[in-house]
Amino acid sequence: MILHRDARCVVVEKPSGISTHRGWDGDDDALLQRARDAVGCHVYPVHRLDRG
């Protein structure tokens, strides 16, 4: 999941089938939450690379 991490940037690869962020349904299993748990601080998406 985490491809790169330094003092200013965390790069993650989003697996298929998981949301980027939590939705209105309250689902806690989202990429940003997983990244926050792994890094130990808030993270925010700054760019998304979509295929297709």
C-alpha positions in Angstrom: 0.0 0.0 0.0 2.6 2.6 1.0 5.1 3.0 -1.9 7.1 6.0 -0.6 7.3 8.0 2.6 9.4 10.9 3.7 9.0 13.9 5.9 6.8 15.7 3.4 5.1 13.1 1.3 3.4 9.7 1.5 2.7 7.9 -1.8 0.1 5.0 -1.6 -1.3 2.7 -4.2 -5.1 2.2 -3.9 -6.2 -1.4 -4.2 -9.2 -2.1 -6.4 -12.5 -2.2 -4.5 -11.7 0.1 -1.7 -12.9 3.7 -1.4 -10.5 6.6 -1.4 -12.3 8.3 1.6 -15.2 7.4 3.8 -18.7 7.9 2.4 -21.9 9.0 3.9 -22.7 5.4 4.9 -20.0 5.5 7.7 -17.8 2.8 6.2 -14.5 3.1 8.0 -12.6 0.9 5.6 -11.2 3.5 3.2 -7.7 4.2 1.8 -7.2 7.5 3.7 -8.1 5.9 7.0 -5.7 3.0 6.4 -3.0 5.5 5.4 -3.6 7.6 8.5 -3.5 4.5 10.7 -0.2 3.4 9.1 1.5 6.8 9.2 0.1 8.0 12.5 -1.0 11.5 11.4 -3.5 13.1 9.0 -3.0 12.6 5.3 -4.8 14.3 2.4 -5.0 13.3 -1.2 -3.3 15.8 -3.5 -3.4 13.9 -6.8 -5.1 10.9 -8.2 -3.9 9.0 -11.2 -6.8 7.2 -12.9 -6.5 4.5 -15.6 -8.7 4.3 -18.6 
